[in-house]
Amino acid sequence: MIHVRENAEPVALLRREGRLSQRLLGRIGELVQNFRRITSVNRNLAFFTTGYNYLIQIIPMLVVAPQFIRGNVEFGTITQSAIAFTQLLGAFSLIVNQFGSLSSFAAVVARLAGFVEAVETIDVDRPAIETVENGDRVAYEGLTLRASQDHGALLTGLSVSIPRGMRVLVTGPNEAARVALFRATAGIWFRGEGRIVRPPLDAISFLPQQPYLTPGTLRHLLVQAGREQDISDERILATVRDSELESLVERVGGLDVERDWPTILSLGERQQLAIARLILARPSFAMLDRVSTALGSARLTQSLQRLTDNSIAYMNFDEAVVSVDLYDAVLEIDANATWNWTQRAC
């Protein structure tokens, strides 16, 4: 769950919740079994401590019994001694006996205080960005993006329509606006107002700057959950070969071996695998966020050409311009939150 929290944004962008849920349920099953073992140990400990607390009540009787046998005290003295001993023992043991309850109460109070603080900081009056899933196009209608409620706009009044098949470069010196536009298109940036039209999530894919590698096998990295039977090994291996990653399959031991991918793969190899996954998924649109930082100019050109060859339209959010021939239109966002749309003649 810590892994999911640290990679929340890539998980949301790549929609890997289903596979991660299965893995988490398996881990939770192991946790439940461990908790049952802990419960068993605590049960045995409780039997011991409870038995001890009851047996210790015999002590005053053992002390007073000889005096009673000799006739020095009455029988009621034994009962009085037991009651006094119990009261004294309970007084000395109050904190120890209630330590678990006090700890639980303190933890609950701390969580409630954190929850109240979080609720008070929520910006309930923030402007809303309307997202509509409709057709084979990406469109921005009067879209304004803001850094926060107290700061100025990152992008103002963006209104463009990108049909299926068009290749677009989103560039300019305003990197914060580019990142915000990428995230707003994905539905994870809420500061601003306007309308975004995009295809359904099954027809659009988002590739962040830091590609996310789900735990599992190489097949899990390349094939969407539920499509393992639809894509043959030959097609997977051909796509990997076209990505110049054929040696990787041999290095890791095949498609169905689990590895610790962040320690095995370089950032460039991760990005190449992400491009290969895009090609296998064949969405209508691909949103690429600063992928040139990992791929470099030559591999970026090759990857964009492969997307074109597979009829995948793309929007590349990047400051570096590799070749204008790779794009049909350019959206430039300036530092003052203005924008300029330039479309090449067909």
Secondary structure, DSSP 8 states (H G I E B T S, - for coil): -HHHHHTHHHHHHHT-HHHHHHHHHHHHHHHHHHHHHHHHHHHHHHHHHHHHHHHTTHHHHHHHHHHHHHTSS-HHHHHHHHHHHHHHHHHHTHHHHTHHHHHHHHHHHHHHHHHHHHHHT--TT---EEEEE-TTEEEEEEEEEES-TTS-EEEEEEEEEEETT--EEEESS-HHHHHHHHHHHHT---SEEEEEEE--GGGEEEE-SS----SEEHHHHHS-TT-TTTS-HHHHHHHHHHTT-HHHHHHHTSTT-EE-HHHHS-HHHHHHHHHHHHHHH--SEEEEESTHHHHHHHHHHHHHHHHHHTT-EEEEE-S----GGG-SEEEEE-TTS-EEEEE---
